[in-house]
Amino acid sequence: MNLKEYESKRTFEKTTEPKDKSEKSEGTTYVIQKHAATHLHYDLRLEMDGVLKSWAVPKEPPVNFGIRRLAIQVEDHPLSYANFTGTIPEGEYGAGSVEIWDKGTFKLIDRKEDKLVVEINGEKLNGSYVLVRLKDKKNWIFFKKK
């Protein structure tokens, strides 16, 4: 579990974002946060390896089969971030409002270095979803599997 990059980007005296709190969890947390920062985007987060693995999705996540979305991998976040809502102050990394767009659990079906297959059980997203890494290691494609 390495949250150094997450912590280095934040001034916790100014932001209400959670600092790392070692938590016990079942490892099935799934959340998408709608983040109205410089550009509106959606932050996909899946609990793995004791952190929330995170991707910024520039457009609304795919509810239906046939829609593909770019997902840009960003720094890992602490597990407590799954419940974060609020406003990140101006001048801070990611300044803007954050709200929970979808939340639930997921089951890991397959995990490889360049591909993740998960079964999502959320309020908006349900079913099998795939993340496939592109040549640029931080860029992935996120889509619902048929």
Secondary structure as GFF3:
##gff-version 3
##sequence-region A 1 146
A	DSSP	alpha_helix	4	8	.	.	.	ID=ss1
A	DSSP	beta_strand	29	36	.	.	.	ID=ss2
A	DSSP	beta_strand	40	48	.	.	.	ID=ss3
A	DSSP	beta_strand	51	57	.	.	.	ID=ss4
A	DSSP	beta_strand	68	77	.	.	.	ID=ss5
A	DSSP	three_ten_helix	79	83	.	.	.	ID=ss6
A	DSSP	beta_strand	86	88	.	.	.	ID=ss7
A	DSSP	beta_strand	96	112	.	.	.	ID=ss8
A	DSSP	beta_strand	115	122	.	.	.	ID=ss9
A	DSSP	beta_strand	126	133	.	.	.	ID=ss10
A	DSSP	beta_strand	139	144	.	.	.	ID=ss11
###
